[in-house]
Amino acid sequence: MTFQYHESLVTAIRRTDAAPKAHESAAVTRTPGAKPGGTISQQLTTVVTIEAIDPKVPSVTIRSADGRRMSMKVENAKNIAGYKAGDKVEITYTQALAVSVAAAK
């Protein structure tokens, strides 16, 4: 069996003055074919504070409303243009775990 964790990936960032209200969706999908496999993914939208931005990666380090600190890659570097440390933003990010079975070698 093979497990692959796809790290957190920010797909959207936008400015907000709204109070934090988290939105979460999860999905489990089966891989078609004779061998079992599948993907478990979770997409979250929440209000956070930017602590640092690395445009070279591109990545962003954020602090959640409950104090958790996370760093994650940003899907498109254009998404972080114009933002700076200290900005309160709404982000949407995805986490995924893929499981598959490969033939023995």
N, C-alpha and C positions, 0 to 999 in steps of 0.2 A: 504494500500500500504506500502511496505517496501523499504527503500532506504539503500544501503550499499556503503560506500566509501572505496575503497581499496587504501591504501596509496601508495605513490610513492615507487617503488621498483627498485633498480638498478640491472640490469641483466648482464651488461658488463662494464668493465673498461679497457682502454688500454692507454699506453703512446703515446703522439703525439707531434709533433713540428708544425703541420699544423695550419693554421689560422682557427679561429672558423667558421664553416659552419654547421648550424643546419639542421637536417633532422627530419621530423615529419610525422607520419602516424596516422590516426584516423580510428576507426571502430565502427559501431553500429550493434549489433547482437540481434535478437529477440529470446526470450526463447520459445522453442516449447511447445505446449499444448494449452488448452482451455483458461487459464487465461493469460492475457497480462503480459509481462515482457521483460526485455532486459538488455543489457550491453553496455555502452558507454566507449570506452577505447582509450587511446592516448599513443603512444610510441614515444619518442624523443631521438635523438642522438645529443649531443652537446659537445663543448670543455669547460671545467670548471677548476677552481683551487681548489684543496683540501684544506680545512681549518682545519679539524679535522677528526680523525678516531677513532671509538669505536669498537674494535674487539670483545667485549663481546656480543654486541647486534646481529649481527654486523651491523654497520651503518657508514655513512660518511656524513660530513657537507661540502658543496661545495659553491663556489661563482661563479656565471655566469658572462659572459663577460659584461652584462649590470648592474652588481652590486648586483643582487638579491642573497640572502643567503638562502639555503635550507638544511635541514637534511632529510636523507632518509635511509631506511633499505637497506641492500645489500643481494641479493638472496643467495649468497654463500660466506662464509667468506674467501675462497681461492682467491676470486676476489680482495681483498684489501691487500693481502700479498705483501710486498715489496714496498708499497706506503707510503708516509709520507705527512704531512702538507706542502703546498707550491708546490707540484707537479701539473703540468698542464697535464690534462688527457682528453680523450674523453670518455664520459659515455653514456650508453643507459639505459633509465629508462621508466617505464610504470606507468600510473595512470588509474584508472577505477572506474566507478560508476555503480552499479547494481540496477535495479528497478524490484520489483516483487509484485504480488497480492496474499495474503494468504486468506484462508477461514476464516470467522468470527468464533470466539470461543464462 
